[in-house]
Amino acid sequence: MSQNELHVIFGTGALAKWTARELVRLGKSVRMVSHSGKTDPRIPAEVEVVQGDAYDVNRNIEVTQGAAAVYQCAQPLYHQWPEKFPPMQKAILDAVSANGAKFIVGDNLYMYGDTNGQPIREDMPYQPHSKKGKIRGEMAAAVMDAHRAGKVRAAIGRASNFFGPDDKAVTSYAIRPALEGKTVNLLGRTDQPHTFSYVADFGKLLATLGTREEALGQVWFTPSPAPVTQAELVKIMEEVLGQKVKFMAAGKMTMNVLGLFIPALRESVEMLYEWNKPFIMDSSKAEKAFGWKGTPLKEAMRATIEWCRESK
């Protein structure tokens, strides 16, 4: 496999950035595609950033021409998934098919639904009961159907709720406020074990899938640390910061009220089951196959807080 081969990433968010960093470390040529086409200081200098429209198949064919692998790290706004996410994926997949590249998808665990505390494994059946879980399940099925039909060579990487440098979701409401002595915002119960993934590990997994032929045709979970409760995660935060951290946990009623003004929060209500019961992801398959484990939570928290301080 050529060191200078082209790898194309759709998106420039946290997952896309960490995927790019790992591919650069592996000596690959990397192109990132975003709606604006603008770069930023957090994107490696070696990476080319181009303007694109992920819904435009012809433009997608142009920007992925000659690519060895294409990574889907872009997604619409949370509340726009039903109408926008499936056509976005299809437009990218069709372009990848036209150019004969590998297709690597960054995904989550929504399609497995509520496992009632049972650890989630890659081979478990899809049993979504949420709107977004059904969408993700259908999209994942479309990718694997395309792989089996010989339309693309694909693999799917999944992570549990992730945090880390460059992340503007969990990190923004559950970690960053602590630096300013403010209350961090948690969801549901704080005494239930929960797997937290580190976004740098998620990016490393996607880059691994795009550079290992034996990974194709399968679903892989991001190597992640042992589950902890949200209260225990706050304790780790306190250890790193050297100060007490205040927190509050929003339940269904609070989220419904705030959701009247915040679309993303309104969409999160149906996902509360992840926080009200044990939510454990078994990442042993990837750990054994690729020979590495998830970053320890304290180390991940230290890097995240350092980034939060630098990016105020």
ChimeraX commands (.cxc) that place a marker at each C-alpha (Angstrom):
marker #1 position 0.00,0.00,0.00 radius 0.5
marker #1 position 1.51,3.31,-1.11 radius 0.5
marker #1 position 2.51,5.80,1.57 radius 0.5
marker #1 position 1.48,8.74,-0.64 radius 0.5
marker #1 position -1.95,7.42,-1.54 radius 0.5
marker #1 position -4.83,9.85,-1.17 radius 0.5
marker #1 position -7.36,9.57,1.65 radius 0.5
marker #1 position -10.40,11.87,1.57 radius 0.5
marker #1 position -12.41,12.87,4.63 radius 0.5
marker #1 position -15.84,14.46,4.48 radius 0.5
marker #1 position -16.12,16.91,7.36 radius 0.5
marker #1 position -13.70,19.00,9.41 radius 0.5
marker #1 position -15.14,18.43,12.90 radius 0.5
marker #1 position -13.49,16.67,15.82 radius 0.5
marker #1 position -13.72,13.13,14.41 radius 0.5
marker #1 position -12.55,14.26,10.98 radius 0.5
marker #1 position -9.56,16.11,12.48 radius 0.5
marker #1 position -8.42,13.12,14.54 radius 0.5
marker #1 position -8.84,10.79,11.56 radius 0.5
marker #1 position -6.72,13.18,9.50 radius 0.5
marker #1 position -4.02,13.37,12.17 radius 0.5
marker #1 position -3.69,9.60,12.30 radius 0.5
marker #1 position -3.59,9.29,8.51 radius 0.5
marker #1 position -0.87,11.96,8.34 radius 0.5
marker #1 position 1.05,10.05,11.01 radius 0.5
marker #1 position 0.78,6.98,8.78 radius 0.5
marker #1 position 2.30,8.95,5.91 radius 0.5
marker #1 position -0.85,9.30,3.80 radius 0.5
marker #1 position -1.87,12.26,1.65 radius 0.5
marker #1 position -5.06,13.68,3.16 radius 0.5
marker #1 position -7.81,15.87,1.73 radius 0.5
marker #1 position -10.67,17.16,3.83 radius 0.5
marker #1 position -13.95,18.33,2.31 radius 0.5
marker #1 position -16.09,20.95,4.01 radius 0.5
marker #1 position -18.96,23.21,3.01 radius 0.5
marker #1 position -16.83,26.34,3.44 radius 0.5
marker #1 position -13.50,24.98,2.20 radius 0.5
marker #1 position -11.75,26.92,4.96 radius 0.5
marker #1 position -8.91,25.48,7.01 radius 0.5
marker #1 position -8.12,26.22,10.64 radius 0.5
marker #1 position -5.01,25.99,12.84 radius 0.5
marker #1 position -6.15,22.65,14.31 radius 0.5
marker #1 position -5.97,20.90,10.93 radius 0.5
marker #1 position -2.46,19.54,10.17 radius 0.5
marker #1 position -0.55,21.78,7.75 radius 0.5
marker #1 position 0.02,18.82,5.40 radius 0.5
marker #1 position -3.73,18.40,4.85 radius 0.5
marker #1 position -5.50,19.91,1.83 radius 0.5
marker #1 position -8.93,21.39,2.58 radius 0.5
marker #1 position -11.35,21.86,-0.31 radius 0.5
marker #1 position -14.86,23.21,-0.66 radius 0.5
marker #1 position -17.58,20.72,-1.40 radius 0.5
marker #1 position -21.26,19.93,-1.08 radius 0.5
marker #1 position -21.73,16.43,0.32 radius 0.5
marker #1 position -25.18,16.23,-1.31 radius 0.5
marker #1 position -23.75,16.82,-4.80 radius 0.5
marker #1 position -22.73,13.48,-6.30 radius 0.5
marker #1 position -20.81,15.04,-9.20 radius 0.5
marker #1 position -18.78,17.26,-6.89 radius 0.5
marker #1 position -18.17,14.28,-4.60 radius 0.5
marker #1 position -16.83,12.31,-7.55 radius 0.5
marker #1 position -14.44,15.18,-8.34 radius 0.5
marker #1 position -13.04,15.54,-4.83 radius 0.5
marker #1 position -12.65,11.78,-4.28 radius 0.5
marker #1 position -11.11,10.93,-7.64 radius 0.5
marker #1 position -7.95,8.86,-7.15 radius 0.5
marker #1 position -8.65,8.24,-3.47 radius 0.5
marker #1 position -7.75,4.94,-1.85 radius 0.5
marker #1 position -10.30,5.49,0.90 radius 0.5
marker #1 position -13.08,7.94,1.72 radius 0.5
marker #1 position -14.26,8.64,5.27 radius 0.5
marker #1 position -17.75,9.81,6.17 radius 0.5
marker #1 position -17.27,12.03,9.22 radius 0.5
marker #1 position -19.76,14.72,8.20 radius 0.5
marker #1 position -23.33,14.90,9.41 radius 0.5
marker #1 position -26.22,17.38,9.35 radius 0.5
marker #1 position -27.46,19.18,12.45 radius 0.5
marker #1 position -28.92,16.77,15.00 radius 0.5
marker #1 position -32.52,17.87,14.41 radius 0.5
marker #1 position -32.13,17.59,10.62 radius 0.5
marker #1 position -31.16,13.92,10.48 radius 0.5
marker #1 position -34.44,12.51,9.09 radius 0.5
marker #1 position -34.48,14.59,5.93 radius 0.5
marker #1 position -30.79,15.25,5.39 radius 0.5
marker #1 position -28.61,12.42,6.69 radius 0.5
marker #1 position -29.64,9.51,4.40 radius 0.5
marker #1 position -29.33,11.54,1.17 radius 0.5
marker #1 position -25.94,12.87,2.31 radius 0.5
marker #1 position -24.60,9.37,2.83 radius 0.5
marker #1 position -26.03,8.15,-0.47 radius 0.5
marker #1 position -24.39,10.99,-2.41 radius 0.5
marker #1 position -21.02,10.18,-0.83 radius 0.5
marker #1 position -21.43,6.42,-1.25 radius 0.5
marker #1 position -22.38,6.79,-4.93 radius 0.5
marker #1 position -19.26,8.87,-5.56 radius 0.5
marker #1 position -17.05,6.36,-3.75 radius 0.5
marker #1 position -18.57,3.59,-5.84 radius 0.5
marker #1 position -17.91,5.51,-9.05 radius 0.5
marker #1 position -14.24,5.96,-8.12 radius 0.5
marker #1 position -13.63,2.49,-6.69 radius 0.5
marker #1 position -12.42,3.68,-3.29 radius 0.5
marker #1 position -12.93,2.13,0.12 radius 0.5
marker #1 position -15.75,3.65,2.19 radius 0.5
marker #1 position -15.22,4.08,5.94 radius 0.5
marker #1 position -18.14,5.35,8.00 radius 0.5
marker #1 position -17.99,6.97,11.44 radius 0.5
marker #1 position -21.09,5.80,13.31 radius 0.5
marker #1 position -22.63,5.47,16.78 radius 0.5
marker #1 position -24.59,2.91,18.82 radius 0.5
marker #1 position -28.13,4.21,18.36 radius 0.5
marker #1 position -29.30,1.31,16.16 radius 0.5
marker #1 position -28.86,-1.27,18.94 radius 0.5
marker #1 position -31.55,0.38,21.04 radius 0.5
marker #1 position -32.02,-0.29,24.74 radius 0.5
marker #1 position -30.16,-3.50,25.64 radius 0.5
marker #1 position -31.36,-3.23,29.25 radius 0.5
marker #1 position -27.83,-2.93,30.56 radius 0.5
marker #1 position -26.36,-5.79,28.54 radius 0.5
marker #1 position -22.94,-4.98,27.01 radius 0.5
marker #1 position -23.26,-3.96,23.36 radius 0.5
marker #1 position -21.24,-5.96,20.82 radius 0.5
marker #1 position -20.81,-5.50,17.08 radius 0.5
marker #1 position -22.77,-8.65,16.22 radius 0.5
marker #1 position -25.90,-7.77,18.19 radius 0.5
marker #1 position -29.11,-7.27,16.17 radius 0.5
marker #1 position -30.37,-3.78,15.43 radius 0.5
marker #1 position -33.37,-3.06,17.66 radius 0.5
marker #1 position -33.83,0.71,17.49 radius 0.5
marker #1 position -36.78,2.29,19.25 radius 0.5
marker #1 position -35.75,5.90,18.72 radius 0.5
marker #1 position -36.24,7.95,15.56 radius 0.5
marker #1 position -32.52,8.57,15.17 radius 0.5
marker #1 position -31.70,4.93,15.95 radius 0.5
marker #1 position -33.91,3.81,13.07 radius 0.5
marker #1 position -32.22,6.29,10.72 radius 0.5
marker #1 position -28.74,5.17,11.74 radius 0.5
marker #1 position -29.72,1.51,11.45 radius 0.5
marker #1 position -31.10,1.97,7.93 radius 0.5
marker #1 position -28.01,3.93,6.87 radius 0.5
marker #1 position -25.66,1.27,8.25 radius 0.5
marker #1 position -27.64,-1.46,6.50 radius 0.5
marker #1 position -27.36,0.47,3.22 radius 0.5
marker #1 position -23.56,0.60,3.57 radius 0.5
marker #1 position -23.21,-3.10,4.29 radius 0.5
marker #1 position -25.70,-4.02,1.54 radius 0.5
marker #1 position -23.57,-2.01,-0.90 radius 0.5
marker #1 position -20.47,-3.85,0.31 radius 0.5
marker #1 position -22.07,-7.27,-0.11 radius 0.5
marker #1 position -23.30,-6.30,-3.57 radius 0.5
marker #1 position -19.77,-5.33,-4.61 radius 0.5
marker #1 position -20.70,-1.68,-5.08 radius 0.5
marker #1 position -18.12,-0.50,-2.53 radius 0.5
marker #1 position -15.60,-1.99,-0.11 radius 0.5
marker #1 position -16.74,-0.67,3.24 radius 0.5
marker #1 position -16.25,-0.81,6.98 radius 0.5
marker #1 position -18.09,0.92,9.81 radius 0.5
marker #1 position -16.44,2.27,12.96 radius 0.5
marker #1 position -18.56,3.05,16.00 radius 0.5
marker #1 position -17.97,4.78,19.30 radius 0.5
marker #1 position -19.97,5.38,22.44 radius 0.5
marker #1 position -20.54,8.97,23.57 radius 0.5
marker #1 position -17.19,10.60,22.97 radius 0.5
marker #1 position -15.33,13.64,24.24 radius 0.5
marker #1 position -11.93,15.20,23.67 radius 0.5
marker #1 position -10.03,18.03,22.02 radius 0.5
marker #1 position -11.95,19.68,19.14 radius 0.5
marker #1 position -15.27,18.18,20.29 radius 0.5
marker #1 position -18.02,20.78,20.62 radius 0.5
marker #1 position -20.75,18.46,21.89 radius 0.5
marker #1 position -20.19,16.50,25.12 radius 0.5
marker #1 position -16.99,18.42,25.86 radius 0.5
marker #1 position -18.75,21.79,25.59 radius 0.5
marker #1 position -21.50,21.15,28.11 radius 0.5
marker #1 position -20.04,18.44,30.36 radius 0.5
marker #1 position -16.40,19.50,30.73 radius 0.5
marker #1 position -15.61,23.04,29.56 radius 0.5
marker #1 position -17.83,24.84,32.15 radius 0.5
marker #1 position -15.77,23.31,34.98 radius 0.5
marker #1 position -12.75,25.37,33.95 radius 0.5
marker #1 position -14.70,28.53,34.73 radius 0.5
marker #1 position -16.08,27.23,38.01 radius 0.5
marker #1 position -19.50,26.77,36.45 radius 0.5
marker #1 position -21.83,23.81,36.74 radius 0.5
marker #1 position -21.30,21.02,34.20 radius 0.5
marker #1 position -24.40,19.57,32.59 radius 0.5
marker #1 position -25.06,15.84,32.66 radius 0.5
marker #1 position -28.03,13.76,31.49 radius 0.5
marker #1 position -30.25,11.26,33.27 radius 0.5
marker #1 position -28.86,9.28,36.20 radius 0.5
marker #1 position -25.29,9.85,37.36 radius 0.5
marker #1 position -24.89,6.48,39.11 radius 0.5
marker #1 position -25.06,4.17,36.08 radius 0.5
marker #1 position -21.93,2.73,34.40 radius 0.5
marker #1 position -21.39,4.22,30.96 radius 0.5
marker #1 position -18.73,3.70,28.31 radius 0.5
marker #1 position -17.09,6.96,27.24 radius 0.5
marker #1 position -14.97,6.94,24.11 radius 0.5
marker #1 position -12.13,9.36,23.39 radius 0.5
marker #1 position -12.42,11.13,20.04 radius 0.5
marker #1 position -8.71,10.67,19.26 radius 0.5
marker #1 position -9.18,6.90,19.60 radius 0.5
marker #1 position -12.25,7.05,17.34 radius 0.5
marker #1 position -10.22,8.84,14.66 radius 0.5
marker #1 position -7.41,6.31,15.03 radius 0.5
marker #1 position -9.91,3.49,14.53 radius 0.5
marker #1 position -11.30,4.99,11.31 radius 0.5
marker #1 position -7.78,5.50,9.92 radius 0.5
marker #1 position -6.99,1.89,10.85 radius 0.5
marker #1 position -10.08,0.64,9.01 radius 0.5
marker #1 position -9.10,2.63,5.93 radius 0.5
marker #1 position -5.60,1.17,5.84 radius 0.5
marker #1 position -6.23,-2.47,6.80 radius 0.5
marker #1 position -7.81,-4.59,4.07 radius 0.5
marker #1 position -8.84,-7.28,6.54 radius 0.5
marker #1 position -11.08,-4.78,8.34 radius 0.5
marker #1 position -13.44,-4.37,5.38 radius 0.5
marker #1 position -16.94,-5.77,5.39 radius 0.5
marker #1 position -17.22,-5.51,9.18 radius 0.5
marker #1 position -18.36,-3.26,12.02 radius 0.5
marker #1 position -15.79,-2.25,14.63 radius 0.5
marker #1 position -16.14,-0.56,18.02 radius 0.5
marker #1 position -13.59,2.04,19.11 radius 0.5
marker #1 position -11.20,0.73,21.79 radius 0.5
marker #1 position -12.46,2.51,24.90 radius 0.5
marker #1 position -11.72,2.48,28.65 radius 0.5
marker #1 position -13.81,0.52,31.16 radius 0.5
marker #1 position -17.19,2.14,31.88 radius 0.5
marker #1 position -17.58,4.64,34.71 radius 0.5
marker #1 position -20.58,6.50,36.08 radius 0.5
marker #1 position -21.03,10.17,35.26 radius 0.5
marker #1 position -20.33,10.94,38.92 radius 0.5
marker #1 position -17.02,9.05,38.63 radius 0.5
marker #1 position -16.18,10.97,35.45 radius 0.5
marker #1 position -16.68,14.19,37.42 radius 0.5
marker #1 position -14.26,12.86,40.08 radius 0.5
marker #1 position -11.65,12.30,37.35 radius 0.5
marker #1 position -12.28,15.86,36.19 radius 0.5
marker #1 position -11.73,17.11,39.74 radius 0.5
marker #1 position -8.45,15.19,40.02 radius 0.5
marker #1 position -7.15,16.76,36.80 radius 0.5
marker #1 position -8.33,20.27,37.66 radius 0.5
marker #1 position -7.38,20.09,41.33 radius 0.5
marker #1 position -10.71,21.63,42.34 radius 0.5
marker #1 position -14.29,20.65,43.10 radius 0.5
marker #1 position -16.65,20.45,40.15 radius 0.5
marker #1 position -20.35,21.23,40.45 radius 0.5
marker #1 position -22.74,19.28,38.29 radius 0.5
marker #1 position -26.43,18.95,37.55 radius 0.5
marker #1 position -28.23,16.18,35.69 radius 0.5
marker #1 position -31.20,16.98,33.47 radius 0.5
marker #1 position -34.10,14.55,33.32 radius 0.5
marker #1 position -36.87,14.20,30.77 radius 0.5
marker #1 position -39.02,17.04,32.10 radius 0.5
marker #1 position -36.17,19.57,32.17 radius 0.5
marker #1 position -34.99,18.53,28.72 radius 0.5
marker #1 position -38.48,18.85,27.27 radius 0.5
marker #1 position -38.79,22.39,28.61 radius 0.5
marker #1 position -35.33,23.49,27.45 radius 0.5
marker #1 position -35.90,21.66,24.18 radius 0.5
marker #1 position -38.55,24.23,23.28 radius 0.5
marker #1 position -35.65,26.63,22.71 radius 0.5
marker #1 position -32.75,24.27,21.91 radius 0.5
marker #1 position -33.47,21.85,19.01 radius 0.5
marker #1 position -30.46,19.61,19.75 radius 0.5
marker #1 position -31.59,19.14,23.35 radius 0.5
marker #1 position -35.12,18.37,22.24 radius 0.5
marker #1 position -33.72,15.62,20.01 radius 0.5
marker #1 position -31.73,14.20,22.93 radius 0.5
marker #1 position -34.80,13.32,25.00 radius 0.5
marker #1 position -35.38,10.04,23.16 radius 0.5
marker #1 position -31.77,9.05,23.89 radius 0.5
marker #1 position -32.10,9.30,27.69 radius 0.5
marker #1 position -32.20,5.50,27.94 radius 0.5
marker #1 position -28.42,5.56,27.37 radius 0.5
marker #1 position -28.01,7.40,30.68 radius 0.5
marker #1 position -30.71,5.86,32.87 radius 0.5
marker #1 position -29.36,2.30,32.72 radius 0.5
marker #1 position -25.89,0.75,32.37 radius 0.5
marker #1 position -24.68,1.61,28.86 radius 0.5
marker #1 position -21.63,-0.52,28.16 radius 0.5
marker #1 position -19.82,-1.00,24.87 radius 0.5
marker #1 position -17.60,-4.07,24.44 radius 0.5
marker #1 position -14.63,-2.98,22.31 radius 0.5
marker #1 position -12.58,-6.16,22.72 radius 0.5
marker #1 position -12.92,-7.15,19.05 radius 0.5
marker #1 position -10.91,-4.17,17.78 radius 0.5
marker #1 position -8.50,-4.30,20.72 radius 0.5
marker #1 position -7.57,-7.90,19.89 radius 0.5
marker #1 position -7.46,-7.40,16.12 radius 0.5
marker #1 position -5.46,-4.18,16.06 radius 0.5
marker #1 position -3.40,-4.55,19.22 radius 0.5
marker #1 position -4.21,-1.34,21.07 radius 0.5
marker #1 position -6.51,-0.19,23.85 radius 0.5
marker #1 position -8.43,3.00,24.47 radius 0.5
marker #1 position -6.69,5.98,26.08 radius 0.5
marker #1 position -7.10,5.88,29.90 radius 0.5
marker #1 position -9.84,8.29,31.00 radius 0.5
marker #1 position -7.58,10.41,33.20 radius 0.5
marker #1 position -5.11,10.90,30.34 radius 0.5
marker #1 position -7.96,11.70,27.95 radius 0.5
marker #1 position -9.48,14.15,30.43 radius 0.5
marker #1 position -6.11,15.87,30.95 radius 0.5
marker #1 position -5.68,16.39,27.17 radius 0.5
marker #1 position -9.26,17.61,26.84 radius 0.5
marker #1 position -8.96,20.15,29.63 radius 0.5
marker #1 position -5.65,21.39,28.23 radius 0.5
marker #1 position -7.38,21.95,24.87 radius 0.5
marker #1 position -10.28,23.73,26.58 radius 0.5
marker #1 position -7.84,26.11,28.23 radius 0.5
marker #1 position -6.02,26.81,24.96 radius 0.5
marker #1 position -9.22,27.36,22.98 radius 0.5
marker #1 position -11.08,29.76,25.26 radius 0.5
marker link #1:1,2 radius 0.2
marker link #1:2,3 radius 0.2
marker link #1:3,4 radius 0.2
marker link #1:4,5 radius 0.2
marker link #1:5,6 radius 0.2
marker link #1:6,7 radius 0.2
marker link #1:7,8 radius 0.2
marker link #1:8,9 radius 0.2
marker link #1:9,10 radius 0.2
marker link #1:10,11 radius 0.2
marker link #1:11,12 radius 0.2
marker link #1:12,13 radius 0.2
marker link #1:13,14 radius 0.2
marker link #1:14,15 radius 0.2
marker link #1:15,16 radius 0.2
marker link #1:16,17 radius 0.2
marker link #1:17,18 radius 0.2
marker link #1:18,19 radius 0.2
marker link #1:19,20 radius 0.2
marker link #1:20,21 radius 0.2
marker link #1:21,22 radius 0.2
marker link #1:22,23 radius 0.2
marker link #1:23,24 radius 0.2
marker link #1:24,25 radius 0.2
marker link #1:25,26 radius 0.2
marker link #1:26,27 radius 0.2
marker link #1:27,28 radius 0.2
marker link #1:28,29 radius 0.2
marker link #1:29,30 radius 0.2
marker link #1:30,31 radius 0.2
marker link #1:31,32 radius 0.2
marker link #1:32,33 radius 0.2
marker link #1:33,34 radius 0.2
marker link #1:34,35 radius 0.2
marker link #1:35,36 radius 0.2
marker link #1:36,37 radius 0.2
marker link #1:37,38 radius 0.2
marker link #1:38,39 radius 0.2
marker link #1:39,40 radius 0.2
marker link #1:40,41 radius 0.2
marker link #1:41,42 radius 0.2
marker link #1:42,43 radius 0.2
marker link #1:43,44 radius 0.2
marker link #1:44,45 radius 0.2
marker link #1:45,46 radius 0.2
marker link #1:46,47 radius 0.2
marker link #1:47,48 radius 0.2
marker link #1:48,49 radius 0.2
marker link #1:49,50 radius 0.2
marker link #1:50,51 radius 0.2
marker link #1:51,52 radius 0.2
marker link #1:52,53 radius 0.2
marker link #1:53,54 radius 0.2
marker link #1:54,55 radius 0.2
marker link #1:55,56 radius 0.2
marker link #1:56,57 radius 0.2
marker link #1:57,58 radius 0.2
marker link #1:58,59 radius 0.2
marker link #1:59,60 radius 0.2
marker link #1:60,61 radius 0.2
marker link #1:61,62 radius 0.2
marker link #1:62,63 radius 0.2
marker link #1:63,64 radius 0.2
marker link #1:64,65 radius 0.2
marker link #1:65,66 radius 0.2
marker link #1:66,67 radius 0.2
marker link #1:67,68 radius 0.2
marker link #1:68,69 radius 0.2
marker link #1:69,70 radius 0.2
marker link #1:70,71 radius 0.2
marker link #1:71,72 radius 0.2
marker link #1:72,73 radius 0.2
marker link #1:73,74 radius 0.2
marker link #1:74,75 radius 0.2
marker link #1:75,76 radius 0.2
marker link #1:76,77 radius 0.2
marker link #1:77,78 radius 0.2
marker link #1:78,79 radius 0.2
marker link #1:79,80 radius 0.2
marker link #1:80,81 radius 0.2
marker link #1:81,82 radius 0.2
marker link #1:82,83 radius 0.2
marker link #1:83,84 radius 0.2
marker link #1:84,85 radius 0.2
marker link #1:85,86 radius 0.2
marker link #1:86,87 radius 0.2
marker link #1:87,88 radius 0.2
marker link #1:88,89 radius 0.2
marker link #1:89,90 radius 0.2
marker link #1:90,91 radius 0.2
marker link #1:91,92 radius 0.2
marker link #1:92,93 radius 0.2
marker link #1:93,94 radius 0.2
marker link #1:94,95 radius 0.2
marker link #1:95,96 radius 0.2
marker link #1:96,97 radius 0.2
marker link #1:97,98 radius 0.2
marker link #1:98,99 radius 0.2
marker link #1:99,100 radius 0.2
marker link #1:100,101 radius 0.2
marker link #1:101,102 radius 0.2
marker link #1:102,103 radius 0.2
marker link #1:103,104 radius 0.2
marker link #1:104,105 radius 0.2
marker link #1:105,106 radius 0.2
marker link #1:106,107 radius 0.2
marker link #1:107,108 radius 0.2
marker link #1:108,109 radius 0.2
marker link #1:109,110 radius 0.2
marker link #1:110,111 radius 0.2
marker link #1:111,112 radius 0.2
marker link #1:112,113 radius 0.2
marker link #1:113,114 radius 0.2
marker link #1:114,115 radius 0.2
marker link #1:115,116 radius 0.2
marker link #1:116,117 radius 0.2
marker link #1:117,118 radius 0.2
marker link #1:118,119 radius 0.2
marker link #1:119,120 radius 0.2
marker link #1:120,121 radius 0.2
marker link #1:121,122 radius 0.2
marker link #1:122,123 radius 0.2
marker link #1:123,124 radius 0.2
marker link #1:124,125 radius 0.2
marker link #1:125,126 radius 0.2
marker link #1:126,127 radius 0.2
marker link #1:127,128 radius 0.2
marker link #1:128,129 radius 0.2
marker link #1:129,130 radius 0.2
marker link #1:130,131 radius 0.2
marker link #1:131,132 radius 0.2
marker link #1:132,133 radius 0.2
marker link #1:133,134 radius 0.2
marker link #1:134,135 radius 0.2
marker link #1:135,136 radius 0.2
marker link #1:136,137 radius 0.2
marker link #1:137,138 radius 0.2
marker link #1:138,139 radius 0.2
marker link #1:139,140 radius 0.2
marker link #1:140,141 radius 0.2
marker link #1:141,142 radius 0.2
marker link #1:142,143 radius 0.2
marker link #1:143,144 radius 0.2
marker link #1:144,145 radius 0.2
marker link #1:145,146 radius 0.2
marker link #1:146,147 radius 0.2
marker link #1:147,148 radius 0.2
marker link #1:148,149 radius 0.2
marker link #1:149,150 radius 0.2
marker link #1:150,151 radius 0.2
marker link #1:151,152 radius 0.2
marker link #1:152,153 radius 0.2
marker link #1:153,154 radius 0.2
marker link #1:154,155 radius 0.2
marker link #1:155,156 radius 0.2
marker link #1:156,157 radius 0.2
marker link #1:157,158 radius 0.2
marker link #1:158,159 radius 0.2
marker link #1:159,160 radius 0.2
marker link #1:160,161 radius 0.2
marker link #1:161,162 radius 0.2
marker link #1:162,163 radius 0.2
marker link #1:163,164 radius 0.2
marker link #1:164,165 radius 0.2
marker link #1:165,166 radius 0.2
marker link #1:166,167 radius 0.2
marker link #1:167,168 radius 0.2
marker link #1:168,169 radius 0.2
marker link #1:169,170 radius 0.2
marker link #1:170,171 radius 0.2
marker link #1:171,172 radius 0.2
marker link #1:172,173 radius 0.2
marker link #1:173,174 radius 0.2
marker link #1:174,175 radius 0.2
marker link #1:175,176 radius 0.2
marker link #1:176,177 radius 0.2
marker link #1:177,178 radius 0.2
marker link #1:178,179 radius 0.2
marker link #1:179,180 radius 0.2
marker link #1:180,181 radius 0.2
marker link #1:181,182 radius 0.2
marker link #1:182,183 radius 0.2
marker link #1:183,184 radius 0.2
marker link #1:184,185 radius 0.2
marker link #1:185,186 radius 0.2
marker link #1:186,187 radius 0.2
marker link #1:187,188 radius 0.2
marker link #1:188,189 radius 0.2
marker link #1:189,190 radius 0.2
marker link #1:190,191 radius 0.2
marker link #1:191,192 radius 0.2
marker link #1:192,193 radius 0.2
marker link #1:193,194 radius 0.2
marker link #1:194,195 radius 0.2
marker link #1:195,196 radius 0.2
marker link #1:196,197 radius 0.2
marker link #1:197,198 radius 0.2
marker link #1:198,199 radius 0.2
marker link #1:199,200 radius 0.2
marker link #1:200,201 radius 0.2
marker link #1:201,202 radius 0.2
marker link #1:202,203 radius 0.2
marker link #1:203,204 radius 0.2
marker link #1:204,205 radius 0.2
marker link #1:205,206 radius 0.2
marker link #1:206,207 radius 0.2
marker link #1:207,208 radius 0.2
marker link #1:208,209 radius 0.2
marker link #1:209,210 radius 0.2
marker link #1:210,211 radius 0.2
marker link #1:211,212 radius 0.2
marker link #1:212,213 radius 0.2
marker link #1:213,214 radius 0.2
marker link #1:214,215 radius 0.2
marker link #1:215,216 radius 0.2
marker link #1:216,217 radius 0.2
marker link #1:217,218 radius 0.2
marker link #1:218,219 radius 0.2
marker link #1:219,220 radius 0.2
marker link #1:220,221 radius 0.2
marker link #1:221,222 radius 0.2
marker link #1:222,223 radius 0.2
marker link #1:223,224 radius 0.2
marker link #1:224,225 radius 0.2
marker link #1:225,226 radius 0.2
marker link #1:226,227 radius 0.2
marker link #1:227,228 radius 0.2
marker link #1:228,229 radius 0.2
marker link #1:229,230 radius 0.2
marker link #1:230,231 radius 0.2
marker link #1:231,232 radius 0.2
marker link #1:232,233 radius 0.2
marker link #1:233,234 radius 0.2
marker link #1:234,235 radius 0.2
marker link #1:235,236 radius 0.2
marker link #1:236,237 radius 0.2
marker link #1:237,238 radius 0.2
marker link #1:238,239 radius 0.2
marker link #1:239,240 radius 0.2
marker link #1:240,241 radius 0.2
marker link #1:241,242 radius 0.2
marker link #1:242,243 radius 0.2
marker link #1:243,244 radius 0.2
marker link #1:244,245 radius 0.2
marker link #1:245,246 radius 0.2
marker link #1:246,247 radius 0.2
marker link #1:247,248 radius 0.2
marker link #1:248,249 radius 0.2
marker link #1:249,250 radius 0.2
marker link #1:250,251 radius 0.2
marker link #1:251,252 radius 0.2
marker link #1:252,253 radius 0.2
marker link #1:253,254 radius 0.2
marker link #1:254,255 radius 0.2
marker link #1:255,256 radius 0.2
marker link #1:256,257 radius 0.2
marker link #1:257,258 radius 0.2
marker link #1:258,259 radius 0.2
marker link #1:259,260 radius 0.2
marker link #1:260,261 radius 0.2
marker link #1:261,262 radius 0.2
marker link #1:262,263 radius 0.2
marker link #1:263,264 radius 0.2
marker link #1:264,265 radius 0.2
marker link #1:265,266 radius 0.2
marker link #1:266,267 radius 0.2
marker link #1:267,268 radius 0.2
marker link #1:268,269 radius 0.2
marker link #1:269,270 radius 0.2
marker link #1:270,271 radius 0.2
marker link #1:271,272 radius 0.2
marker link #1:272,273 radius 0.2
marker link #1:273,274 radius 0.2
marker link #1:274,275 radius 0.2
marker link #1:275,276 radius 0.2
marker link #1:276,277 radius 0.2
marker link #1:277,278 radius 0.2
marker link #1:278,279 radius 0.2
marker link #1:279,280 radius 0.2
marker link #1:280,281 radius 0.2
marker link #1:281,282 radius 0.2
marker link #1:282,283 radius 0.2
marker link #1:283,284 radius 0.2
marker link #1:284,285 radius 0.2
marker link #1:285,286 radius 0.2
marker link #1:286,287 radius 0.2
marker link #1:287,288 radius 0.2
marker link #1:288,289 radius 0.2
marker link #1:289,290 radius 0.2
marker link #1:290,291 radius 0.2
marker link #1:291,292 radius 0.2
marker link #1:292,293 radius 0.2
marker link #1:293,294 radius 0.2
marker link #1:294,295 radius 0.2
marker link #1:295,296 radius 0.2
marker link #1:296,297 radius 0.2
marker link #1:297,298 radius 0.2
marker link #1:298,299 radius 0.2
marker link #1:299,300 radius 0.2
marker link #1:300,301 radius 0.2
marker link #1:301,302 radius 0.2
marker link #1:302,303 radius 0.2
marker link #1:303,304 radius 0.2
marker link #1:304,305 radius 0.2
marker link #1:305,306 radius 0.2
marker link #1:306,307 radius 0.2
marker link #1:307,308 radius 0.2
marker link #1:308,309 radius 0.2
marker link #1:309,310 radius 0.2
marker link #1:310,311 radius 0.2
marker link #1:311,312 radius 0.2
view
